[in-house]
Amino acid sequence: MDSQPIKMYRTLLFAPGSRPELLSKAQLGDADAMIFDLEDSVPLNAKDEARKNIAHALAAGLKKPMFLRISNPRAGDFMADLQVLANASSLVNVAGVVLPKADDADDIQAVAKALKDVESKHNMQEGTLSILPLIETCLGLRNGFDIAKASTRVIGMALASAEQGDFMVDLGGRWTPRSLALAYPRSKLVVDARAAGVQWLVDGVFMNLKDTDMLREECLIARELGFVGKMAIHPTQVDVMHTVFSPSELEVAYARGLIAAFRDGEARGVGAVKYEGMMVDYANVRLAERTLALAGAL
């Protein structure tokens, strides 16, 4: 996974498939990418209509990258969801799928096999359509490493960290501004993903649309723990998320300077060099390269 250039989006804005006006509005905002939803935000009796709405949006052409949140293979008609992609006239700007309630490697492999068929129908290179697993249960969190390693299509990992979302209910914890209940789950997901070679870590949605200060605090907590982006449920949340998850000009300049200084030392046969008062080595270089990768993904 490390050798592949992965686009690490800072923000993923949800748009329910049952709301065609929101499918259009999501494309006009500042979010890096969109999630067109066919899962929890769509009532069971509106699934077919939602699929038609998304099909119409695809036919009209997407203005920015889109992930389709499908049903889990164990919990819904995910093949009907994927038919929206299979039957589309074009998949331009379709990045892949968000797989909710990802509990084990079998979930990933079932979807990966189906995506291969979609690609074949469109004469696309195998592996073009990616999978972003969304961890929503304690079982899924326990199997995080196996999920991340289940397919080369897995380009990131996401945690459903909403205050009263599926994961928190399964955990039996209580959400507070300090996020103590989520400290271990977030950290474990980051460690499992990094161990599997996955770099794009996405935190879940923040439900309180009025509390911008708390949204910023939650973004800061997630970034401190290793996440590089967050899911949004409203366009007004995007600016705060971008501010927190974007490397600053100072961070980018520092990273470039550090790499240049290290490469100069490396050329002279030195494995650790002094840069702005600190001794830096290969670990510092990897961190600096990640900063530049994030900056380049904006």
N, C-alpha and C positions, 0 to 999 in steps of 0.2 A: 504493500500500500504506500509506503513512503516514497517510492520512485514515481508514483503517478501524480500529475499536477491536479490537485483537488481544489475546487473553488470553495473557500470557507466563508459562506455567507454570514454576515452579522445578524441579519434579521430575516425571519420567515413569517409573512403575514397570512393568517388564516382567512379564507373566504368560503362560506358554506355553499355547497353545490345547489342547494335549494333556493338560493338568493341570487338570481342572475345579475341583478344590479350591483351586488357586491363583488361578483366575479369581474365585472368591468372596472369598478372603482379601485379594486386592489392593484390593478395594473397601472394606475395613474399616480400612485403614491411614491414614497421614497424608500420603501422596503427593498432590500436586495433581491428577494425572491418571494414567491407566493406558495401557499399550500391550498389547493382546491380540495375541499373536504367532502368525502362521501361516507364518512363514518359518524361519529357521535353527534355532530351538529345538525345532522339530517335525520328527521323522523323516519321510522320504518316505512310509513305509507307514502313517503316522498322520495324514496331512493331512485325510482325509475325516472321521475321528473328531473331530479338532480343530475343524473347521468346525461340526460338530454341537454340540460343547460350547459354542462361542461363540454359536451360535444360541440355545441354551438360556439362556445368561446374558443375552442381549438380551431374550428373552421374559420373563425374571424381573424385568427392569428394572435399569438401571445406577444405582449410587449416586453416581457421580462421572464426570467426562469421560473418554472412552475414545477412543484412536486404534487402528485396526486395522492391524497391520503385515502387508501383503500381499506376495505374490511380485512380483519385477520382471517387467514384460511380456516381457523377453527371456529370463527364466530359470525361469519357472514358470507355473502356471495361475492367473494373477491374476484372470481373469474368474470362476473358481470361487470364489476368495476373496471377491470383491465380491458374489457371489450371496448370501452370508451377510447382507449389508446389504440387498440388494434384496428378499429374501424375509422380512425381519424385520417383525413386526407394528408395531414402533415403533423409531424411531432417536433417541429422547430421550437426551441425553448422549453421543451419538456425534459426536465433534468432526471426524473425518476419518480419513485413512490416513497411515501412515508408509510411504514408498516406499524400500525398501532398494536399495543398489547403483545409485543414481541417477547415470547417467553423462552424460546430455545432455538437451537440451530435448525430444527425441522421447519419452523415458521419461515426462516430466511430462505432455505433451500426450495421450499414449495413456491415461493414468490419468484425466486431467481429463475426457476424452470419456466414459469409462465411468462416472465419478461423476455426470455430467450425467444419464445414463440412470437411475441409482439414484434421484436426486432427483426425476426426472419420475414414476417409479413411486410415490413417496411424496407427490407433490404438494408438494414442498418448493421453496423459492425457489432459483433457480440460484445456485450458489456457496456454498451453506450448508456443504457438506462440503469440508474443506480438505485440503491435502497438505503433509506435512512430509518433504522429501527427506532421505535419509540418505546422506552421501557416504562411500563405502567403497573407492574406488579413486583412483589418481593421475589418471586420466582425468576422473573426476567432479570432483576438486578443480580441475583445469585449467579445467573448464567451469562453475565455480561461479556466475559472474554470469549466464550464459545460463540455467542451471537455475532460479535465483531469479527471473528475469524471464519464464520460459516460460508462466506462468499466474497470474492473480490469485488462484487457489486456494492458491498457495504462501504460507503464513503464517509460515514459519520455515525455518531450515536447521540440520541436525545433522551432526556429524562423528563417524564411528566411530573413536574414539580409544583403544579398548581396547588393553592392553599387547600382546596377541598376536592381535588381531583382523584382519579382512580388510584394513583400510587399512594397518596396520603391516607385514603380510606383503607387500602389494603395493609398499609404499615401500621395503622392505628395510632399514629402520632398526632401531635397538635402543632399546627403552623403558628409561628410567632415571628416578629420582625427579625429576631436573631437567627432564625432558621436552624435551630439546633437539631430538630427532627430530620432535616435534610442534609446535615453536614456529612454524615457517613455515606448516605446513598449517592450524593453528588461526588464525593471523593472516590468512592469505589468505582463508579462508572468511568471517571476520568482515568484512574489507574488501569482498569481493565482495557479500556479503549487504547490507551497509549501502549500498553504491553502488546496489544494486537496490531500495532502499527497504524491505528486510526487517529488522526489529528483533529478532525472537525467535531467538536463537542458542543451540543446545543442544549441550553436550558429551556425548560418548559414555560408555559404562559403565566402571566400575572393577571389575576382576575379583577382587581380593583382599579377601575378606569379613572377614579378620581384622585388617587393617592400617587402623584408623580414622584414625590420624595421617597416613598417606600419602594416604588418601582426602581428608582435609581440605586437604592441601597441593595436591593435584591440582585440587580445586575452586577454591582461591585462585588458582592459575595461570590456570585457565580464565576466572575472573571478571576478573582483571587484564587479560587479552587481549581482553575484550569479550563473553564469553558470559554469558548470564543464567539458565541452567539446566543440568541434567544428567540423564542417564538412569540409572536405578537397576535393579539386578538382585535386590535383596533389601530388604525393609522396614527392616532395621536401618541402611541407608545414608541413609535419608531425612532424619533429624534433622540430620546433619552438613551435608548439601547445603542444607537450609533455612537453617541458621545462616549459611552463607557467602553464599548468593545472595539473602538477604533484606536490603533496605536497613534500616539500624539506625534507631532513633527519632531519633538525632542527625542522620543523613543526611536523613531526611524533614523534620525541623524546619528544617534548613539550606536545603533545596530550596524549601520553602514561603516562608521568609523572603526568600530571594534573588529569587524570582519576584515577590513582593509589592513589594520595594524597586525592582526593575527596572521593573515596571509603573507605579509611582508616578513614577519618573524619566521614563519614556516619555511619560506624560501631560503632563509639563512640557516635553516636547520634547528630552529628554536621551537619547542613545543608549548611553551607558555611565555606570554609577553606581558608587559606592563601597559595598561591602557587607562588613562584618566585616573591614575592612582590605584588601580586594581590589577592583580594578576589574573589573566584570563587564559583559558585553554579551550579544548574542543567542546566541552559542555556549554561554555559561554557562547561559542560560535553557533551551536545548534539552537540556542535560545534566540540569538540575534537573527538567525535565518528564519525562525518561526515568526518573529516580529515582522520581518520584511515580507514573508509570505502572506501574512494577514493584511498588511498594507497594500500589497499588490492585488489582493482579492477584492478590494473595495471598488 
